[in-house]
Amino acid sequence: MAWFRNRLIHIYWDIDNDRIYDLLREDVGDIEQYLAEYIRALQRK
C-alpha cells in the first residue's frame, strides 16, 4: 500500500482507475488494518 500511496501522490497523472479499483478490492484488509490503528491512535490522545 505504501507503493500505491506514493504513486497516487507523486505520479497522479499516470494512474489507471481500473488498477486503483482492483487494489482497493484486493487489499481491503490493509485498509481496514490501517483504519483500526488510526482509530486506536486517536483514542489514546
C-alpha positions in Angstrom: 0.0 0.0 0.0 2.9 2.4 0.6 3.8 2.0 -3.1 0.3 2.8 -4.1 0.2 5.9 -1.9 3.5 7.2 -3.2 2.4 6.7 -6.8 -1.0 8.3 -6.2 0.5 11.3 -4.5 3.6 11.8 -6.7 2.6 10.4 -10.1 -1.1 11.1 -10.1 -1.3 11.8 -13.9 -0.3 8.2 -14.7 -2.9 6.5 -12.6 -5.1 3.7 -14.1 -8.5 3.9 -12.5 -9.1 0.2 -13.1 -5.9 -0.7 -11.3 -6.9 1.6 -8.3 -10.3 -0.2 -8.2 -8.5 -3.7 -8.2 -6.1 -2.6 -5.5 -8.9 -1.4 -3.3 -10.9 -4.6 -3.7 -7.9 -6.9 -3.3 -6.2 -5.1 -0.4 -9.2 -4.0 1.6 -7.6 -5.9 4.6 -4.7 -3.5 4.6 -7.0 -0.5 4.5 -9.1 -1.9 7.4 -5.9 -2.6 9.4 -4.7 1.0 8.8 -8.0 2.5 9.9 -8.1 0.4 13.0 -4.6 1.5 14.0 -5.5 5.1 13.2 -8.6 5.0 15.4 -6.6 3.4 18.2 -4.1 6.2 18.0 -6.8 8.9 18.1 -8.4 7.3 21.1 -5.1 7.5 23.0 -5.0 11.3 22.7 
